[in-house]
Amino acid sequence: MTVSAHQTHLEAEITAQPGDWIRAAASIASHRPLLPADGERVAVIGCGTSLYMAEAYASLREESGHGITDAWTPTEARLDRAYDRVLAITRSGTTTEIIDLLSSIRGTTAATVITATPGSPVVDLADAIVTPEFDEQSVVQTRFATSTLALLRAQLGHDLTRAVEQARAALDAEPPHWSTLSDAEQFTFVGRGWTNGLAHEAALKLREAAQQWTEAYPMMEYRHGPLSVSAPGRVVWAFGEPVEGFAEDVATTGAHFQTSTDDPMAELVKVHRLSLEIALRRGLDPDHPRNLSRSVVLDS
């Protein structure tokens, strides 16, 4: 991915991701003692992008037999379900809802937090995995989120070599149908299992950076209403292998169907690139999206 004349922080952070994933996976030995052990009942907590990474990890962990794992946004978390550990994800370490939840369980439930910010309030509230090497200057999260997921996938035994290679390829060349994607009026992202979280994150990135009309659903839910929004000039983008007959259902709407056999994290990098391109084309500042800040800190 050639750095543009705009020199946005987001562009540099998108480009850094494949190397970041290698570093994250290589660090797993030092972080493993603080991460959920096999058999633990775990609640994974996050807000916004961190929530979607929590959803992806929770699905992967439980599906692979490591233990019951639920993902929650902190204000909706049902921590009365006898969890053995809470795992919180927060780039800034200053999000009010995360701080409040960790404070409420301090001394009663084992807790780990992954954050990019040394010295942030959450570091004193839980066992902390601090990764400043993955921090970002753009408000829009990319490298911290995906590197955290890379770390958690490595903990589950995933080999990320293929994901890294495919992400690098996605940065080096425009994916197929790039002009169609760049000019689309609307996007519906769909996922299955752990890629539901990535589908939601893809939709969020286009909304934040480019003010694009996007939606996201579990793949099998697409037929139950969301199909009605699809039309020529719009896109349905699948994360993960499409279910039987799905492509045919999309085809009847006239929308463009985007799918790939690439690792879903590499597929997300393509959406990052697209978000940046559309934002710059529209004259937007992708580092400072409308109405957003690096952290949501609420008044007392």
Secondary structure in CASP SS format (residue, H / E / C, confidence):
PFRMAT SS
TARGET T0000
AUTHOR 0000-0000-0000
METHOD secondary structure of the structure
MODEL  1
M C 1.00
T C 1.00
V C 1.00
S C 1.00
A C 1.00
H C 1.00
Q C 1.00
T C 1.00
H H 1.00
L H 1.00
E H 1.00
A H 1.00
E H 1.00
I H 1.00
T H 1.00
A C 1.00
Q H 1.00
P H 1.00
G H 1.00
D H 1.00
W H 1.00
I H 1.00
R H 1.00
A H 1.00
A H 1.00
A H 1.00
S C 1.00
I H 1.00
A H 1.00
S H 1.00
H H 1.00
R H 1.00
P H 1.00
L H 1.00
L C 1.00
P C 1.00
A C 1.00
D C 1.00
G C 1.00
E C 1.00
R C 1.00
V E 1.00
A E 1.00
V E 1.00
I E 1.00
G C 1.00
C C 1.00
G C 1.00
T H 1.00
S H 1.00
L H 1.00
Y H 1.00
M H 1.00
A H 1.00
E H 1.00
A H 1.00
Y H 1.00
A H 1.00
S H 1.00
L H 1.00
R H 1.00
E H 1.00
E H 1.00
S C 1.00
G C 1.00
H C 1.00
G C 1.00
I C 1.00
T E 1.00
D E 1.00
A E 1.00
W E 1.00
T C 1.00
P H 1.00
T H 1.00
E H 1.00
A C 1.00
R C 1.00
L C 1.00
D C 1.00
R C 1.00
A C 1.00
Y C 1.00
D C 1.00
R E 1.00
V E 1.00
L E 1.00
A E 1.00
I E 1.00
T C 1.00
R C 1.00
S C 1.00
G C 1.00
T C 1.00
T C 1.00
T H 1.00
E H 1.00
I H 1.00
I H 1.00
D H 1.00
L H 1.00
L H 1.00
S H 1.00
S H 1.00
I H 1.00
R C 1.00
G C 1.00
T C 1.00
T C 1.00
A E 1.00
A E 1.00
T E 1.00
V E 1.00
I E 1.00
T E 1.00
A C 1.00
T C 1.00
P C 1.00
G C 1.00
S C 1.00
P H 1.00
V H 1.00
V H 1.00
D H 1.00
L C 1.00
A C 1.00
D E 1.00
A E 1.00
I E 1.00
V E 1.00
T C 1.00
P H 1.00
E H 1.00
F H 1.00
D C 1.00
E C 1.00
Q C 1.00
S C 1.00
V C 1.00
V C 1.00
Q C 1.00
T C 1.00
R H 1.00
F H 1.00
A H 1.00
T H 1.00
S H 1.00
T H 1.00
L H 1.00
A H 1.00
L H 1.00
L H 1.00
R H 1.00
A H 1.00
Q H 1.00
L C 1.00
G C 1.00
H C 1.00
D C 1.00
L C 1.00
T H 1.00
R H 1.00
A H 1.00
V H 1.00
E H 1.00
Q H 1.00
A H 1.00
R H 1.00
A H 1.00
A H 1.00
L H 1.00
D H 1.00
A C 1.00
E C 1.00
P C 1.00
P C 1.00
H C 1.00
W H 1.00
S H 1.00
T H 1.00
L H 1.00
S H 1.00
D C 1.00
A C 1.00
E C 1.00
Q E 1.00
F E 1.00
T E 1.00
F E 1.00
V E 1.00
G E 1.00
R C 1.00
G C 1.00
W C 1.00
T H 1.00
N H 1.00
G H 1.00
L H 1.00
A H 1.00
H H 1.00
E H 1.00
A H 1.00
A H 1.00
L H 1.00
K H 1.00
L H 1.00
R H 1.00
E H 1.00
A H 1.00
A H 1.00
Q C 1.00
Q C 1.00
W E 1.00
T E 1.00
E E 1.00
A E 1.00
Y E 1.00
P E 1.00
M H 1.00
M H 1.00
E H 1.00
Y C 1.00
R C 1.00
H C 1.00
G C 1.00
P H 1.00
L H 1.00
S H 1.00
V H 1.00
S C 1.00
A C 1.00
P C 1.00
G C 1.00
R C 1.00
V E 1.00
V E 1.00
W E 1.00
A E 1.00
F E 1.00
G C 1.00
E C 1.00
P C 1.00
V C 1.00
E C 1.00
G C 1.00
F H 1.00
A H 1.00
E H 1.00
D H 1.00
V H 1.00
A H 1.00
T C 1.00
T C 1.00
G C 1.00
A C 1.00
H E 1.00
F E 1.00
Q E 1.00
T C 1.00
S C 1.00
T C 1.00
D C 1.00
D C 1.00
P H 1.00
M H 1.00
A H 1.00
E H 1.00
L H 1.00
V H 1.00
K H 1.00
V H 1.00
H H 1.00
R H 1.00
L H 1.00
S H 1.00
L H 1.00
E H 1.00
I H 1.00
A H 1.00
L H 1.00
R H 1.00
R C 1.00
G C 1.00
L C 1.00
D C 1.00
P C 1.00
D C 1.00
H C 1.00
P C 1.00
R C 1.00
N C 1.00
L C 1.00
S C 1.00
R C 1.00
S C 1.00
V C 1.00
V C 1.00
L C 1.00
D C 1.00
S C 1.00
END
